[in-house]
């Protein structure tokens, strides 16, 4: 069963997923689409986005449990494919205070350099 739902027409990531806005595709399957971030914060910076429009992690429901796991599993697969053997960071920014700038849930996969803590 696919997690796809109708896109939200004013959503940037829904438009990227449906191809109306171009992106540098890294990976796709029935449940998610991954593409290079246009403002990378690391040598490798990929966004893993569910095809189902969910505004943020705070809006995910019990029904989305498997999809959330799939997004993280996909991020790990992409990290392996990209050769990020030294490690990488995965981040969900949630809400304004969490730094979320696009209201469509997404995982940031960043690697290719040493990460510091705390991040900001």
C-alpha positions as CSV (number, residue, x, y, z in Angstrom):
1,X,0.0,0.0,0.0
2,X,1.4,3.4,-1.0
3,X,1.5,6.4,1.4
4,X,0.7,8.7,-1.5
5,X,-2.0,11.3,-1.1
6,X,-3.1,14.2,-3.2
7,X,-0.6,17.0,-3.2
8,X,-1.3,20.2,-1.4
9,X,-1.1,22.6,-4.3
10,X,0.7,25.5,-2.4
11,X,3.3,23.1,-0.9
12,X,6.8,23.4,-2.3
13,X,7.7,19.8,-1.6
14,X,4.5,18.5,-3.1
15,X,5.4,20.4,-6.3
16,X,8.9,18.9,-6.3
17,X,7.5,15.4,-5.8
18,X,5.0,15.8,-8.7
19,X,7.7,17.2,-10.9
20,X,6.3,20.7,-11.4
21,X,9.4,22.1,-9.7
22,X,12.7,20.5,-10.8
23,X,15.0,18.9,-8.3
24,X,18.2,16.9,-8.2
25,X,16.7,13.5,-7.5
26,X,18.7,11.1,-5.3
27,X,16.2,8.4,-4.7
28,X,12.5,7.6,-5.0
29,X,10.1,4.8,-4.3
30,X,6.3,4.4,-3.7
31,X,6.4,6.1,-0.3
32,X,9.1,8.8,-0.6
33,X,11.2,11.0,-2.8
34,X,14.8,12.2,-1.9
35,X,16.6,15.1,-3.5
36,X,19.7,17.3,-2.9
37,X,19.1,20.3,-0.7
38,X,19.5,23.6,-2.7
39,X,21.2,25.2,0.4
40,X,23.5,22.4,1.6
41,X,24.9,22.6,5.1
42,X,27.3,19.7,4.5
43,X,29.0,18.2,1.4
44,X,26.1,15.6,1.3
45,X,22.8,17.2,2.2
46,X,19.7,15.3,1.0
47,X,16.1,15.8,1.9
48,X,14.0,12.6,2.3
49,X,10.3,13.6,1.8
50,X,7.2,11.4,2.1
51,X,4.9,11.4,-0.9
52,X,2.1,11.7,1.7
53,X,1.7,15.4,2.7
54,X,2.2,15.6,6.5
55,X,2.9,19.2,7.6
56,X,5.4,18.2,10.3
57,X,6.5,15.4,12.6
58,X,4.1,16.9,15.2
59,X,1.2,16.2,12.8
60,X,2.1,12.6,12.2
61,X,-0.4,10.1,13.4
62,X,-0.3,6.4,14.5
63,X,-1.2,5.6,10.9
64,X,2.1,7.2,9.8
65,X,4.3,5.0,12.1
66,X,5.6,2.7,9.3
67,X,6.1,5.6,7.0
68,X,8.3,7.4,9.5
69,X,10.4,4.3,9.9
70,X,10.6,4.0,6.1
71,X,12.0,7.6,5.9
72,X,14.8,6.9,8.3
73,X,15.6,3.5,6.7
74,X,15.7,5.3,3.3
75,X,18.1,8.0,4.8
76,X,20.4,5.2,6.0
77,X,20.3,3.5,2.6
78,X,21.2,6.8,0.9
79,X,24.0,7.4,3.4
80,X,25.4,4.0,2.6
81,X,25.1,4.6,-1.2
82,X,26.8,7.9,-0.8
83,X,29.7,6.3,1.1
84,X,29.2,8.2,4.4
85,X,31.2,5.6,6.3
86,X,32.5,8.0,8.9
87,X,29.0,8.9,10.0
88,X,26.2,11.3,9.2
89,X,23.4,13.2,10.8
90,X,19.6,12.8,10.3
91,X,17.3,15.7,11.5
92,X,13.6,16.4,11.6
93,X,13.0,20.1,12.1
94,X,9.5,20.6,13.6
95,X,7.7,23.9,13.7
96,X,9.0,27.4,13.7
97,X,11.0,27.1,16.9
98,X,12.5,23.8,15.6
99,X,13.7,25.6,12.4
100,X,11.2,24.0,10.0
101,X,10.9,26.3,6.9
102,X,8.7,24.1,4.6
103,X,5.5,22.7,6.0
104,X,5.9,19.2,4.7
105,X,7.6,16.7,6.9
106,X,11.1,15.8,5.7
107,X,14.4,14.3,7.0
108,X,17.6,16.1,6.5
109,X,20.5,13.7,5.8
110,X,23.8,15.4,6.2
111,X,27.3,14.0,6.0
112,X,30.8,14.3,4.4
113,X,32.2,16.4,7.2
114,X,32.5,16.3,11.0
115,X,29.4,17.5,12.7
116,X,29.5,19.6,15.9
117,X,27.2,19.5,18.9
118,X,25.0,21.3,19.9
119,X,23.9,22.1,16.4
120,X,22.5,25.5,17.1
